[in-house]
Amino acid sequence: MLAAPFVVPGPSGVAVRTRLKQLTAADEEMLRRVGAYLGTLACRDLKARCHDGLEHDAKVWAVRKRELTPLSSARWAGAITKATHDQWALARRCALTHLQNLESGVRTLRHRLALPLGAKGSKRAPGGYRSRREWHAKARRLHVLEDRLARERADWTAGRVRVVRGGRRLARTRHQLPAARLTETQWRERWEAQRWFLQADGESGKQYGNETIRIAPDGEVSIRLPAPLKQLANAPHGRYVLTGRIGFAHRGPEWADRVAANRAVAYRIHHDVTRARWYVTASWQKPVTQTVPLAAALAGGVIRVDTNADHLAAWRLDVHGNPTGTPRRFCYDLTGPADHRDAQVRHALTRLLNWARTCGVRAIAVEDLDFTAEKTREKHGRNRRLRQLVSGLPTGRLRARLVSMADAMGITIVAVDPAYTSKWGAQHWQQPLTSTTRKTSRHDAASIAIGRRAQGYPIRRRTTPPRAHRSDVRGHRTVQAAPDTPGREETRRRLPGPRTRSVPPDAEGTRATRTPNTVRGVRSEREWVQDSLLLTD
């Protein structure tokens, strides 16, 4: 059963980043000392939260905050405890996802091991293994996954989580420094910078929306120092004012309006050791924009997008579901560091949205892809290339970026069910749209299928009426299915005769009794016999 298309709600928050420039040596030393001190308190608080486990409640949270207040301040203690709670909750959700993946893998292995060797599978269930050797290897892997599953279930029941401040990957890199091309000093600098704590939540009604890390409309940055570091203050009330000034290039006017109105803005200061730069990130919540009705969003046509591992295939459809113009392709390269990958996705989406605005289209249709359960090696077996392809699709990052950027430009995002879009698009649209001057790819055809499904039209092309009826002799006849017709996107049944509605009812019987043209005088095996009639005078 295909899910109905729906309008994706807009983002509920905004985050912008800029660089802290013109910092003196004293400014950097102060940031390092404050970050290291508050990071120590955050590590201690996270250890206490993990020790509480499932017995944690609001009273225990209040006790932890009261213990941290004399060591820092009330607002710093609130920021640390809240960040600790969010980090523990994230680790808990990740543990549940890992547990579900293990259960899915164990079920798949048990199912395939129970089948005979070489048994064929179906669309919904895989078949048996191809050889005795593979069966034996998968049986050993089943025991490994069962042991992991038992440990994960025990940790989930007890409320234990595995979390590392600074990142588990960076912690494991310490034992592989030659492979990471790092020295112990370089690794230590990254490790300490990742464990610093320099973030504070905003508070509406306070000056410039934040009392702990305050940024004025003119770009002046000041920090409320913890109690043991008050001697570093260079401004009244235990504050330290940085030398440099900042400004947000992206959403700068929106940020300035919030700061001038004393509305809550959260800030985070972090240090990039590789580039030796300091950055500040501002974030705030915003009310979710009112969802535009689906019919209103599709009134001016739609641009449908097929997401692939290295590009976005897009094509514009008119209000009747017909492709217009030429297909467009927006490429990106997802190799390299995370910043490079994020920039590639952002640039591709920028070109896509600018093209949509140029065409005057107010809606973009995308697939509601979710490969959470499709990345396991138990599901795809030895098909490593397919697993790498599925894992390389930037579904989550691209979807979040597209919704946020489209909301800023006033473009609506419509999500559709991704079932059979590539298969049916290639079957019904790839060959008709291919000509001597244009080669339609499978991804272009899939984008047409996505757009038609978003508009409520079936993916298959309508059947051509008889030649006389193309001139409206008796009205234009098509077999276009209505949006509420059951099975409208399924394959049509094989009917005898031409694919038109002008075939007489006895066409099959007439063809069966007709003398073939290839061999003269030879009749069909199925002879027509006239029924006996009662003759009366």
C-alpha positions in Angstrom: 0.0 0.0 0.0 1.5 3.3 -1.1 1.6 6.2 1.3 -0.1 9.4 0.3 2.2 12.4 -0.5 2.4 15.1 2.2 3.9 18.5 2.7 7.0 18.5 4.9 6.8 20.9 7.8 9.4 23.6 8.0 12.3 23.7 10.4 11.8 24.5 14.1 15.2 26.1 14.7 18.0 28.1 13.1 21.8 27.8 13.6 24.4 30.1 12.1 28.2 30.2 12.5 30.9 32.8 12.2 34.5 33.2 13.0 36.0 34.9 16.0 38.7 37.1 14.6 41.3 39.6 16.0 41.7 37.7 19.2 44.7 38.5 21.3 46.9 36.0 23.1 45.2 36.9 26.4 41.8 36.3 24.8 42.7 32.8 23.6 44.3 31.9 26.9 41.1 33.0 28.7 38.9 30.9 26.4 41.2 27.8 26.9 41.1 28.1 30.7 37.4 28.6 30.9 36.7 25.8 28.4 39.0 23.4 30.2 37.6 24.2 33.6 33.9 23.9 32.5 34.8 20.8 30.5 36.0 19.1 33.7 32.7 19.9 35.4 30.8 18.6 32.4 32.7 15.3 32.5 32.0 14.9 36.2 28.3 15.7 35.7 28.1 13.2 32.8 29.6 10.5 35.0 27.0 11.2 37.7 24.2 11.1 35.2 25.3 7.8 33.7 25.6 6.3 37.2 21.9 7.3 38.0 20.7 5.5 34.9 16.9 4.9 34.9 16.5 6.2 38.5 17.1 9.8 37.4 14.3 12.2 37.9 13.8 16.0 38.4 14.9 15.9 42.0 18.2 14.3 41.2 18.7 16.8 38.4 18.2 19.6 40.9 20.7 18.1 43.3 23.3 18.0 40.5 22.7 21.6 39.6 23.0 22.8 43.2 26.3 21.0 43.5 27.7 22.7 40.4 26.4 26.2 41.2 29.1 27.1 43.8 31.8 25.8 41.4 30.7 27.9 38.4 27.4 29.9 38.5 23.7 29.2 38.4 23.5 29.7 34.6 26.6 27.7 33.9 25.3 24.9 36.1 22.0 24.9 34.2 23.8 24.8 30.8 26.1 21.9 31.9 23.3 19.7 33.4 21.0 20.3 30.4 23.8 19.4 27.9 24.6 16.3 30.0 20.9 15.3 29.9 20.7 15.8 26.1 23.9 13.8 25.6 22.7 10.9 27.7 19.3 10.9 25.9 21.0 10.8 22.5 23.2 7.9 23.6 20.1 6.1 24.8 18.3 6.5 21.5 21.5 5.3 19.7 21.6 2.2 21.9 17.9 1.5 21.0 18.7 1.8 17.3 21.7 -0.5 17.6 19.6 -3.0 19.5 16.9 -3.0 16.8 19.5 -3.5 14.1 20.9 -6.5 15.9 17.5 -8.0 16.3 16.8 -7.5 12.6 20.1 -9.1 11.7 19.5 -12.1 13.9 16.1 -12.6 12.4 17.4 -12.5 8.9 20.2 -14.9 9.6 17.9 -17.4 11.4 15.5 -17.2 8.4 18.1 -17.8 5.8 19.9 -20.6 7.8 16.6 -22.5 8.1 16.1 -22.6 4.3 17.7 -25.2 2.1 20.9 -24.3 0.2 20.1 -22.5 -3.0 16.5 -21.8 -2.1 15.1 -18.8 -4.0 13.8 -15.8 -2.1 10.9 -13.5 -2.8 10.5 -9.7 -2.9 9.9 -9.5 0.9 12.2 -12.3 2.2 15.7 -13.4 1.1 16.4 -17.0 0.1 18.8 -19.6 1.3 22.6 -19.4 1.1 24.3 -20.6 -2.1 27.0 -22.9 -0.6 27.7 -24.9 2.5 30.8 -22.7 3.1 28.7 -19.6 3.2 26.1 -21.3 5.4 28.8 -22.2 7.9 30.2 -18.7 8.0 26.8 -17.1 8.5 26.1 -19.6 11.3 29.2 -18.4 13.1 28.2 -14.8 12.6 24.8 -15.6 14.1 26.4 -16.7 17.3 28.4 -13.5 17.4 25.3 -11.3 16.9 23.4 -13.3 19.5 26.1 -12.6 22.1 26.1 -8.9 21.2 22.4 -8.8 21.3 22.3 -10.3 24.8 24.8 -7.7 26.1 22.9 -4.8 24.5 19.6 -6.1 26.0 21.2 -6.3 29.4 22.5 -2.7 29.1 19.2 -1.4 27.9 17.3 -3.0 30.7 19.8 -1.7 33.3 19.8 1.8 31.7 23.5 1.8 30.9 24.8 3.8 28.0 28.2 4.0 26.3 29.1 7.7 25.8 32.5 9.4 25.6 32.9 13.2 25.9 35.1 14.1 23.0 34.0 11.3 20.7 34.6 7.6 20.7 36.3 7.8 17.3 38.8 10.3 18.4 39.5 8.3 21.6 40.2 5.2 19.5 42.5 7.2 17.2 44.9 7.5 20.2 45.9 3.8 19.6 46.4 4.3 15.8 48.4 7.5 15.6 50.6 6.4 12.7 47.6 5.4 10.6 45.9 8.7 11.4 49.2 10.6 10.6 49.1 12.4 14.0 51.6 12.8 16.7 50.7 12.4 20.3 50.9 16.2 20.8 48.5 16.9 17.9 46.1 14.2 19.1 46.2 15.6 22.6 45.3 19.1 21.4 42.3 17.8 19.4 41.2 15.7 22.4 41.3 18.5 24.9 39.6 20.9 22.5 36.7 18.5 21.9 36.2 18.1 25.7 36.0 21.8 26.4 32.6 23.3 27.4 31.8 26.8 26.1 28.1 26.9 25.4 25.1 28.5 27.1 21.4 28.5 26.4 19.5 31.8 25.9 16.9 33.4 28.1 14.2 35.7 26.8 13.9 39.0 28.7 17.6 39.2 29.5 20.0 41.6 27.9 20.6 40.6 24.3 18.9 37.2 25.0 21.8 35.6 26.9 23.4 36.4 30.2 26.2 33.9 30.1 27.6 34.4 26.6 26.4 37.8 25.5 26.9 39.2 22.0 25.8 42.8 21.4 24.2 44.0 18.1 27.5 45.7 17.3 29.4 42.4 17.6 30.9 42.7 21.0 31.4 39.3 22.7 31.5 39.0 26.5 31.5 35.9 28.7 30.4 35.5 32.3 33.4 33.9 34.0 32.9 31.0 36.5 33.5 31.8 40.2 37.1 30.4 40.5 38.2 32.4 37.4 36.8 35.8 38.3 40.4 37.2 38.5 40.5 37.0 34.7 37.7 39.5 34.3 38.3 42.8 32.5 34.8 44.2 32.8 32.3 44.7 35.7 30.2 41.9 37.2 32.9 39.2 36.5 32.7 39.4 32.7 35.4 39.2 30.1 35.1 41.2 26.9 36.9 39.8 23.8 38.9 42.2 21.7 37.4 41.2 18.3 34.0 41.9 16.9 31.8 39.4 15.0 29.0 39.5 12.5 26.8 36.8 11.0 26.8 36.9 7.2 24.0 34.3 7.0 20.7 35.4 8.6 22.4 38.4 10.1 19.4 40.7 10.1 17.2 38.0 11.7 19.8 37.5 14.5 20.1 41.3 15.0 16.4 41.6 15.4 16.3 38.9 18.1 19.2 40.4 20.0 17.8 43.9 19.9 14.4 42.6 21.2 16.2 40.6 24.0 14.9 37.3 22.7 16.6 34.0 23.6 19.7 33.1 21.6 22.0 30.2 22.5 25.7 30.4 21.7 28.5 27.9 21.5 32.2 28.7 21.1 34.5 26.0 19.8 38.1 25.8 18.6 39.3 24.2 15.3 42.7 22.9 16.1 43.6 22.0 12.5 43.0 25.5 11.3 43.9 27.2 14.5 40.6 29.2 14.4 37.9 30.0 16.9 34.2 30.0 15.9 30.9 30.9 17.5 27.6 29.3 16.6 24.3 31.1 17.4 21.0 29.1 17.4 17.4 29.9 18.3 14.0 28.4 18.0 11.4 29.6 15.5 7.8 28.8 15.2 7.1 26.2 12.5 5.7 27.8 9.4 2.1 27.0 8.6 1.9 24.1 6.2 0.7 25.0 2.8 -2.2 22.8 1.5 -0.9 20.2 -1.0 -3.2 21.4 -3.8 -2.0 25.0 -3.4 1.6 24.0 -3.4 1.2 22.1 -6.7 -0.9 24.7 -8.4 2.0 26.0 -10.4 3.6 22.7 -11.3 6.3 20.8 -9.5 10.0 20.1 -9.8 10.7 16.5 -8.9 14.1 15.4 -7.6 15.6 11.9 -7.6 18.3 11.5 -5.0 21.4 9.6 -5.9 24.9 8.9 -4.5 26.6 11.6 -6.5 23.9 13.9 -8.0 20.4 15.1 -7.9 18.3 14.4 -11.1 15.5 17.0 -11.5 12.9 17.7 -14.1 10.0 20.1 -14.2 6.4 19.0 -14.5 3.4 21.1 -15.4 0.1 21.0 -13.6 -1.0 18.0 -15.8 2.0 15.9 -14.9 3.8 16.3 -18.2 7.6 16.9 -18.3 8.5 20.3 -19.7 11.9 21.6 -20.8 15.1 19.5 -20.3 16.2 17.5 -17.3 18.7 19.1 -14.9 21.5 17.4 -13.0 23.1 18.9 -9.8 26.3 17.0 -9.0 28.2 16.8 -5.7 31.2 14.9 -4.4 30.7 13.2 -1.0 34.4 12.2 -0.5 36.6 13.8 2.0 36.0 15.4 5.4 32.6 16.2 6.8 32.9 20.0 6.1 33.6 19.3 2.4 30.6 16.9 2.1 28.3 19.4 3.8 29.4 22.2 1.5 28.9 20.0 -1.6 25.3 19.2 -0.5 24.6 22.8 0.3 25.9 24.1 -3.1 23.9 21.5 -5.0 20.7 22.4 -3.1 21.4 26.1 -3.7 21.5 25.6 -7.5 18.4 23.5 -7.3 16.4 26.1 -5.4 17.6 28.9 -7.6 16.5 27.0 -10.7 13.1 26.4 -9.0 12.7 30.1 -8.3 13.6 31.0 -11.9 11.0 28.6 -13.2 8.3 30.0 -10.9 7.6 26.7 -9.3 6.7 26.7 -5.6 7.0 23.0 -4.8 9.7 20.4 -5.0 8.9 16.7 -4.7 11.4 14.4 -3.1 11.3 10.7 -2.0 10.7 10.0 1.7 13.8 7.8 1.8 14.9 6.0 5.0 17.6 3.4 4.8 17.8 2.8 8.5 17.0 -0.9 8.1 18.5 -1.3 4.6 22.3 -1.0 5.5 22.8 -4.3 7.3 25.1 -6.8 5.6 22.7 -9.6 6.6 20.1 -8.1 4.3 22.2 -7.6 1.2 24.8 -10.4 1.9 28.0 -10.1 -0.1 26.7 -7.3 -2.3 29.2 -4.8 -0.9 28.8 -2.3 -3.7 25.1 -2.0 -3.1 25.6 -1.5 0.7 28.2 1.2 0.0 25.8 2.8 -2.5 23.0 2.8 0.0 25.2 4.1 2.8 26.5 6.9 0.6 23.2 8.4 -0.1 22.9 11.6 1.9 19.3 11.2 2.8 19.1 12.6 6.3 21.6 15.5 5.8 20.1 16.4 2.4 16.5 16.3 3.7 17.3 18.6 6.6 19.3 21.0 4.5 16.6 21.1 1.8 13.8 21.8 4.2 15.7 24.6 5.9 16.9 26.3 2.7 13.5 25.9 0.9 11.7 27.4 3.9 13.9 30.5 3.7 13.0 30.9 0.0 9.3 30.2 0.4 9.4 26.9 -1.5 7.3 23.9 -0.3 8.8 20.4 0.0 6.5 17.5 -0.8 7.5 14.0 0.3 6.3 10.9 -1.6 6.5 7.2 -1.2 9.7 5.9 -2.9 8.3 2.5 -3.8 9.0 1.4 -7.4 9.7 5.0 -8.6 13.0 4.0 -10.4 11.5 0.8 -11.9 8.2 2.2 -13.1 9.8 5.5 -14.2 12.3 3.6 -16.4 9.5 1.3 -17.7 7.0 4.0 -18.7 9.1 7.2 -19.3 12.7 6.5 -20.2 12.2 5.3 -23.8 9.4 7.7 -24.9 11.5 10.7 -23.7 14.7 9.5 -25.4 15.5 11.0 -28.8 18.4 11.5 -31.1 19.3 14.8 -29.4 18.5 13.8 -25.8 19.3 10.7 -23.9 17.0 10.2 -20.9 18.7 8.3 -18.0 17.0 6.0 -15.6 17.4 8.7 -12.9 15.6 11.3 -15.0 12.7 8.9 -15.6 12.6 8.2 -11.9 12.3 11.9 -11.2 9.2 12.0 -13.4 7.6 9.2 -11.5 8.3 11.0 -8.2 6.6 14.2 -9.5 3.5 12.5 -10.9 3.0 10.6 -7.7 3.2 13.9 -5.8 0.6 15.4 -8.1 -1.7 12.4 -7.6 -1.3 11.0 -11.1 -0.4 7.4 -11.8 3.1 6.9 -13.0 2.2 5.0 -16.2 1.6 7.0 -19.3 -2.0 7.2 -20.6 -3.0 4.9 -23.5 -3.2 6.5 -26.9 -6.8 6.6 -28.2 -7.8 5.5 -31.7 -6.7 7.7 -34.5 -10.2 9.0 -35.2 -10.7 9.9 -31.6 -7.5 12.0 -31.5 -9.5 14.6 -33.4 -12.3 14.5 -30.8 -14.7 12.7 -33.0 -16.5 11.3 -30.0 -14.5 13.0 -27.3 -11.0 12.4 -26.1 -10.8 8.9 -24.6 -8.0 7.9 -22.3 -7.5 5.3 -19.6 -6.2 7.9 -17.1 -7.0 6.5 -13.6 -8.4 8.8 -11.0 -6.3 9.5 -7.9 -8.7 7.4 -5.7 -8.8 4.4 -8.0 -7.4 1.3 -6.3 -4.4 -0.2 -7.9 -4.0 2.8 -10.3 -0.2 2.4 -10.3 -0.2 -1.3 -10.8 0.5 -3.0 -14.1 -2.5 -3.3 -16.4 -4.0 -6.7 -17.1 -3.3 -8.2 -20.5 -6.4 -7.8 -22.6 -6.9 -9.4 -26.0 -6.8 -7.2 -29.1 -5.3 -3.8 -29.5 -5.0 -1.5 -26.4 -8.0 0.6 -27.3 -11.6 0.8 -26.3 -12.9 0.3 -29.9 -12.3 -3.5 -29.8 -15.5 -5.5 -30.4 -16.6 -7.8 -27.6 -16.0 -10.9 -29.8 -12.6 -10.0 -31.0 -10.9 -12.9 -29.4 -13.3 -15.4 -30.9 -13.0 -13.8 -34.3 -9.2 -14.0 -34.3 -9.4 -17.7 -33.2 -11.5 -18.7 -36.2 -9.7 -16.6 -38.8 -7.7 -18.4 -41.5 -4.0 -17.6 -41.0 -2.2 -15.7 -43.7 1.0 -17.7 -43.6 -0.4 -21.1 -44.6 -3.2 -21.0 -47.1 -6.1 -23.3 -46.4 -5.1 -24.3 -42.9 -7.6 -23.5 -40.2 -7.1 -23.0 -36.5 -7.4 -25.9 -34.1 -10.3 -24.1 -32.4 -13.2 -24.5 -35.0 -16.2 -22.4 -34.8 -19.4 -24.5 -34.5 -22.8 -23.0 -35.0 -25.3 -23.8 -32.2 -28.3 -25.8 -33.2 -31.4 -23.8 -33.8 -35.0 -24.8 -33.5 -36.5 -24.1 -37.0 -40.2 -23.6 -37.1 -42.6 -22.7 -39.8 
